[in-house]
Amino acid sequence: MRALVVVSFASACLLLLLQLAGASHVVYNYKDLEAEAAAATDQVPPSIVNPLLRTGYHFQPPKNWINDPNAPMYYKGWYHFFYQYNPKGAVWGNIVWAHSVSRDLINWVALEPALRPSIPGDRYGCWSGSATVLPDGGGPVIMYTGVDHPDINYQVQNVAYPKNVSDPLLREWVKPSHNPVIVPEGGINATQFRDPTTAWRGPGPEQWRLLVGSAAGSSPRGVAYVYRSRDFRRWRRVRRPLHSAATGMWECPDFYPVSKGGAPRAGLETSVPPGPRVKHVLKNSLDLRRYDYYTVGTYHPRAERYVPDDPAGDEHRLRYDYGNFYASKTFYDPAKRRRILWGWANESDSAADDVAKGWAGIQAIPRTVWLDPSGKQLLQWPIEEVEALREKSVTLKNRLIKAGHHVEVTGIQTAQADVEVSFEVSPAALAGAETLDPALAYDAEKLCGVKRADVRGGVGPFGLWVLASANRKERTAVFFRVFKPAAGSDKPVVLMCTDPTKSSLNPNLYRPTFAGFVDTDISNGKISLRSLVRVAVQQVFFFVQQLRRVYDVFILSAVSARYFFFLLQIDRSVVESFGAGGKTCILSRVYPSLAIGKDARLYVFNNGRAHVKVSRLTAWEMKKPVMNGA
């Protein structure tokens, strides 16, 4: 996948929109881009370059530009993470495969880049790819996209091997002379042909298969081409794609099995074959929209076909994340038998801001991903290791938040914090929920844009203001709002929203509202929400369950009340939210000008007409892990 940055200082909003949305898939001359951005750094406000806006426990290098996560894997006791990186500046360009290693996915040590342009098959770029760990001690193999023609971005697929498979750190990689191993033949668009997946084994002598993302036709259709090989050297394209849809170019495809009805959070190795208790997930990053979409379905290995379970799935696709999250990649972790998801979060400021501060881009906290018991969608949850960063805590119990009121949470520094809070709403209050406008019933983001955090409601909005200033002129809201059941349904509609419109006094920022509907029923049960915030909310966990401890969250028992449970992790300039047990996730970037470091505040707020009670709130300060020498 190639990162796009468009510079236009005449309109900061347009610049930011294009930078995030990638409206034009042109690869710009990075020298011109960096020079233009550098020329405008005198317009950058001092708050943007404040080092306290760098995230504390999200993955990032000490400086410069990063984008796609590449080839994550576990090998000989170490987690390996590669990523697209510009070693020379804070805009896209000069891309190499940077490489870091970790024992726990939280503390990271940077090694020398693993791949640089060095052969004819990648002389103009080493773009994204994946790793496959071979069985029987064969070591890992990396397949990646190279650009071997200037100007037209002609894309081919290359292979690389570790120089020494006994080295657990995999410090040196070798590109064999027979590269490239896959070229765009047979009418394939050579400029839209990239990002090979992790390979899996199937029937037949050509046991290895992988996907390459592409676009076909004038529409164009997104396509996942299947290639087969017995040795990772000679690859043959299967006549028909694994799957395609009229969505535009498919970047960074991912294809993996998930367990149906298995142990909670259990993952499956990528080559596990289809069966009665196995489904498959096909994920694609849509070049036109800059979001990651997926479907759950059935894989037919002999026909090399994938069929989504929902016939309308390609048109009404699920998303990993309803916010700023792109080019994601999963891997199977054999150490803990789980599947882990990585995703890139770009900046929401300008290229000039990035050049001035010297860095751009982070990775979301790694998430465990598994199939919901319904079999209809995935659940996501931050890896358990992140809880090891919790330190000093404060607790609040049984506090009533009256309609239109707010309460500050004091006793710890909240610019980098982890917050769990359970809200209680009486059943009678649900009768006062707002009526949902049918015109907005299928567009959560538009609904959140209309019903922002400051718009008074019936049941909600209620939630947390994070990274708030003392005078509350700056604040990022993470909240819920409940609507009456839509026509033909008896389930109240629950909206989860991140509203950063008042997150900063700096006017030249892209501050979109992000939102998703939470697929859960609160009419006759309890609801819990977990939200982790990292200087923008980081996670929200929302789910209905019986009395017991589930997913490391205590669910309170009651017949006469509805419970909403939050866990927020705050990390300076990122907000990640997970709702409905991880069904609905949102990541947002914010850049306070006042609410920085010790000046950041945390509030509970209720802007609805119904009272809300905080049953329990616990907040922890979060320490900084080892992060690539920064």
N, C-alpha and C positions, 0 to 999 in steps of 0.2 A: 504494500500500500504506500502511496506517496502522499506526503503532507502538503497541504495547500495553504499559502498565506497570500493575501491580497492587500496591498498597501494603498490607501487613499486617505490622506490626512485632511482632505476637504470635508469629509463626513466621517466622523469617528464611529457613529452608529453603523453606517454601511460597512466600514472596514471590519468592525467587530463581527457583524452578521456574516460577512463573507468568510472571515477567518474561521468562524465556528462551523458554518454551514457548508463551506466548500462549494459555492454555487458554480464555479468554473473550475474544471479539472485541468488547468494549465500549470505546468511546473515552471515557476518563474526563475529567472537568473538570480541566484542567491546573493551575488555580489551587488547587483543593482538594488535588490530588496533591502539588504543590510545597510547599504549606503543611504538609501532614502529614509529608512527608519532612523538611522543615526543622526541624520540631518534634522530630524524633528524632536530629538530628545530634550530640547530646551522647553518643550511644551509639557513635559512629564511632571506631574505634581510630586513634591518630596515624599508624600506618604507611599507612593507606589514603590519606591526604591528602598523603603524601610525593610531591613533584613528580618524583622519580626513578622512579615507577611509570608516568608518562606514556611512551608509546612514543617511540622515537627516530626511526624512519624509516618508520613506518606513517602513512598519511594521516589527519589529523585537524585541526580548527581549534584555535585557542588555547584556546577554552572552549566550554561549553554542550553541548547534546544534538545528536547526529546519528543518522540512520538510513539509509534506502535510498540507494544510488547511482542517479543519474538522468542520462539523456541524455549519456553519455560520447561524445566524438567527436574527430576530428582535422580541423582547419580552418585553412588558410592558414599552416601551419608550427607551429601550437600545438595541444597537447592540451587539451581542455576537459573539466572534470568538475563536474557539478552534483550536489547532494545535499540530502536533507531535513534541515532545520536549524531549531532553536529559538534565535533570537537573544537570548532573554530568560532562559534558564535551562537547567538540566541534566536536565530531565525532558521528556517529549514534550508538545508544545503550541506554539502560535504559528508553525506550520510555514511556512517560506519555502524557495525554491530557492536555496541558497547556490551560489557559483560560484568556481572556482579554475582557473588556467591553468598550463601547464608546457610546457617544451621537450622534456623527457625522461621524464615520468611519475614522476620521483623528487623533483625540486625544484619546489615549488608556491608560487604567489603568489595570494593571495585578492583577489577583486574584490567589488564590491557585489552583493548578491543579484540574481538575474536575474528571478525571479518572486515576487510577493507577492499576497495576496488583495486584489483591487482592482476586480473586475467582478461582476455578478450571478452569473455562472457559476462563480465560485470564492470568493465572499465569506466562506464558512465553511471554506475550506481549499484549498491548492494541494498536491495529493498527487502521487504518482509518475507518471512518464512517460518518453518516449524522444525521441531526435532522429533526423531523417532529413536527410542532406545531398543536396539536389537536384542533378541532373546539369546540365552546361552552365552552370556558374556561378550557379545559382539560389539558392545559399546554403542554410543549414540551416532546418529547421522543427521546432518542438517540439510534440508532442502530450502532454497531461497531464490527469490527473483533477482535477476541481474538485468541491467540495461546495457546493450552492446552496440547501439547505434546512437550517435548524437542527434539532438534536435527532435527526432520523431519518437523518442522514448520506446524503442523496439525492445520488447520484454521477452526474456528467456528464463528457464529454470535451471539452476545449478545445484551441485551437491558438494558438501564439505565433510571431512572426517577429522576426528581428533588425531593429532600426531602421536599421542601416547594414551591408549585407552586405560592404562593403569593409573594415570594421573587423575585423582578425584576432582581436581580443580579445572581440568580440561583447559589448560592455559594456552595451548597452541592448536591451530586448526590448519588442515591442508586441503587445497582444492586440486583434485586430480586433473590431468591434462585432457581427459575426454569430456570436460564441460564445454558447452552446456549439454545437459542430458535430456531436456525437453524444449522443443522449439515450437512456435505457433504455426503449424501446418494445417492444410485442409480447410482454408477459408476462415481461420480464426483471426480475429482482430488483434494484431500484434501489439497495439498500444493499450489494450485492455485485457491483459493476460498475466495474472500475478497472484502471489501469496499462497504457495502450496501448503497444504495441511499436513498434520501428523499422519503418517501412513498407518494402515491397519492390514491385518492378514485376512485372506479369504480363500475360497476354494480354488483349485486349479494350480497348474505349475507356476503361473505368474501370480504368486501368492500376495504380493504387496500391492496395495491400492492407495492412491491419494487423490485429492481434489485440487484443481486450480480454478480460481475465480475469473470470470470473464463477462463480456457483454456480446450479444448477437442481435443482428437485425437493426433496422432504423429506429425502432421504438425507444431505446433498445431493451431486450430482455436480459435479465440477470441469468447467468449460466454457471453451473458447477460441473466442469468437465472431469471425468474419471480417467486416470491413467493407471496402468498395471505394469508391474516389473517383477522379475525374480531376483534382481541383484542391485537395485538402485542405480544401475548404469544405463540399461536399455529400457525405455518406457514406451508403452503403446497406448494410444488413446482409444477408449471404448467408443463405439459408434454413436451411441446416444448419451447425452449428459445424465448425470445422476438426477438432476432436477433443474427446472428453470421457471421463471415467472416474469411477468411484464412489470418489473420494478426498477429498471436501470441497472447499471454495472454492479456486480457482486464483488466486493473487496473482502480480503481477510476471511474467507470461509472457514468454518469449523464444523466438524462432523464427529459425533461420539455417542456411545451407548449410555443409557441410564437405566437404573433398576426400577422396575414397577412393583411396588408392594414389598420392597426389601427393607433392610434396616434403615432407620432415619439417617440421613446425610451420607449414606454409603455411596461410594463411587465405583465405576467399573473401568477396567483396563480397556484401552481403545479398540483392541481386537476381539473383545467378547462378541460372539455371534448373536444374531437375532434369535428370539425365542419367546415363549408365552409370557415371561416375566422381564423382558427386555424391550425397551423402546429406543429410538434414535432421535437425536436432536440435530437439525441442520440450521446453522446460524450464518448470517451474512451481514456484512457492513455495507449499507447502501450508500454508494458514492454520491448520489443526488441529494440525499437527506442528511447524511452524516450521523445516522443512528444505527444501532445494532439490533437486528430483528432475528427472530428464530421461530421455527415450528417444531412440534413433536409429531413423530410419525413412525412408519414402518419401513425398514430397509430390506430389500430383496437382493441378496448378494449374487445370486446366479444371473439375474437379469440386470444387475447393477442399477437398480432403480430405487428411489426413495419416494414414498407417498405420504403426505401429511395426513394426520388423522382427521383434521377439520378440513372439509373440502374447500372452505373459504379462507383457509389459513394463510394463503399467499397474499390475499387482499386485506385481511384483517389480522395482520401479524402481531405476535407478542414481541415485546422489547425486553432486553436484559435490563435496561435502565432508561427512565424517561427524562433524563437530564443530559449532562455533558459527559458522555461516556462512549468511546468509539474504538474500533480496530481491536476488539477484545480477542483473547486467546485462552483456551483452557488446557490443562494437562492433568494426567492421572498421577496422584501421589501414592506410590505403593507403601510408603512408610506408615501412613495413617488411613489407607484405603479410602481415599476421598478424591473428588475432582475439584480442582481449584481454577478459578476464573480471574484473569488479569484484564484490566481495561485502561486505556489512556484518557486522561482528562486534559484538554488543551486550556490555554488561558482565555479569559474573557476581557482582557484589556487589549491594547494595541501593540503592533510590532515595535513601535517606538518605545512604549513602556517596557517591553521585553528586553530590548537592546540596552536601555538605561539600567535596568535592574540586573542584567547579565544572565538571566535564565528564563526558560519557558517550558511548561508542560510538567505533569506529574503522572504517576500511576495511582489508580484507585487502590485502596486496601484490598489485598487478595480476598476473594470470597469463595467459600465452599458452595457448590451448586449441586442440587439433586432434584429428582422428580417429585412433584406434589403427589400426595396419596390419590388424588382424583385422576392422575395420569394426564391431565390436560395442560399443565404448565410447569415451569421450573420454580424452585425456591432457591434463594440466595441468602447467604449469611456471612459476615466477616469471619475470617479464620479465628479460631479460639486463642491463638497465640497473642493476639493484640491485647487481651485482658491482662497480660503480664506487665503491661506498662502502667497500670493503675497505681496511684500513690495516695496522698492525703484525701480524705473524703468528708462530706457533710451530708446530713439527712434532714428531711422535712416530712412531717406526717400530718394527715387529716387536716389540711388547710383548705378552706372554702374559698374559691375564686368567684366572686360575684360577677354578674353580668357587667361587662364594660370595665373590669378591673384587671390589675396585674400585680405580681409580687416578685420582688428581686430575690435571687438565690445568692447568699453571701457565705463567706467563710473559706473559699478557695479561689484560686485564679482560674478563670474560665476560658481563656483564649486557647487553651489546649486541654480539653477535659472530656470526660466520659460521664454521661448523665442518664440515669434510669428514672422514669417517672410514670406512675399509673394514675390516670384520671377516671373519675367516677361520674356518670350521668344517670339520673333517675329515668325509669321507663316512661313516666308521664311526660318528661321533657321531649321525648321523641315526637310526640303529637304536635309540638311546635316547630318541627323542622320545616325548612323552606320547600316550596314546590320547585322541582327541577324544570328549567326551560327546555322543552323538547328539542329546540334548535341547538342546544349545547350538550345534549345527553350523550353524544358519542365523541366529544372533543374535550378531554379533561384539561388540556393546556389552555384552550380558549376559555373554558369555564373558570379556571383559576385566574386568568387575566381579567375577567369581569368581576369575579367574586374574590378579590384580593383579601389580604389579612386585615386591612382597615375597613372593609365593607361589613357592616353589621349584619349578623345572620340570626337564625333561630337557634339551632344546636351547632355552635361554632360560628366563626372560626375560633378554635382554642388550641393551644400548643405552647411553643417556646419561642422567645426572641433570643437569638444567639448572636454573639459578636455585636452586642449593643453598646452604645455609648451611655454615659451617665445621664445625659439629658434625653436619651432615646431618639435623638434625631437620626442616628444610625442604628439600624437593626435588621437582621435577617429573620424572617418568620418561617417556621416549620409547623404546619398545623393540619387539623382535620376540620371538615365541614360535612354535616349530614343533611341529606335531602330526603323528602318523602319518596316512597317507591314510585318508579316510573310506571307508565301505563302498562297494564298486563302483568305486573309483578307485585309481590307482597314484601320485597326486600328493600329496606332503606338503602339509598345510594350514598356511599362514603367516598369523599374526595380527599386525597392526600396531596398537599401542595407545599412547594418551597417558593417563597416570595422574597426575592432580594432587591426589590425596587427601591427600598430605603436602606440598602446595605452600606452605602458610601455617599459622602458629600461630593465626591469627584464626579462631575457630570459626563465625562468621556469614557464611560464604561458600558459594556453590553450586559444588561441586567434582565434577562427574560425570566418570566415565571415558568416553572416546570411543575407538571402535575400528572397524576395517574389515578384512575379509579381503583378502589380496593375491593377485590372480589371476595366479599365475606358477608355474612348475614348477622346483623346485630339485633334483629327484631325479637329473638327469643333466646339469646345466649349472651356470652361475655365477649368482649373484644380486647385485644391487647396490641400494643404497638411498640416496636423497638426501633429507636432511631439513634444512629451514631452520627455525631456531628464533628467534623474537623474544620473548624473555622469556616464553616458553611456546614450544614448538617451532614453528618456522615452516614447514619444508618437509621432506618426506621423499621421496626419489627411489629407486625400487626397480625393477629390471628385469633381464631375462636377455638377454645379447648375446654375440656372439663378440668376440675380441680386436680392439679398435679404439677410437678416441675417438668416443663417441656422446653427443649431448645435452650437450656440454661436460663430460662426466665420464669419467675414465679407468677402463676396466674391466680388471682384472688377469687374466692368463692362467694357468690351471692345470687339470690334469686330475684331480688328486687332492684338490681342496679346493672348498668352497663359499664364495663371497664375499658379504658383506653390506656395502653402501656407504651411508654416511650423509653428508648435508650439513645442518648445523643453523645457522639464523640466530636469534640470541637478541636480543630487543628489549623487555626489561623486564617486560611483562605480557601477551605474546601468544605462542602456539605454533602454528605451521603446519607440517604434515607432509605429504610427498608420497611415495607408495609405488608400486612396480611401474611405473617410468617415468612416474609421474604418474597412474596408474590409481586409486589410493586416497589420498585427501587428508583431513587432519584439522586443524582449527584449534581451539585452546583458549585460555581466558583464565585467568591466575593472578595472585595478589596476595601476594607474599612479605611477611613482616613483618621478617625478618632478612636475607634474601638480596637486598639492594637495593644498587644502585650498585657500589662497590668491594668490598662484602661478598659479592657473588654468586660462587659457585664452579661449576666444571664438572667432572664425573666421568664416567669410563667404568665401567660396572658389568656384572657377569655373575652372575645369580642362578640359573643352571642348573647341572646336574650335569656337563655337558660343558665342557671348556676352550674358550676363544675367544681368538683372537689378533687384536690390532689390527695389521693390515698397515701402515697409514699413517693418521695423523691430522694434519690441518692446520687451524688455527683462526686467524681474523682478527678483530681489533677492527673494528667498523663505525662510521664517522663519521656524524654527523647531517646530513641534507640541509636545504635551505631548506624550511620547512614552514609556510606560511600566516602568517608573522610570529611564530610561537610561539618 
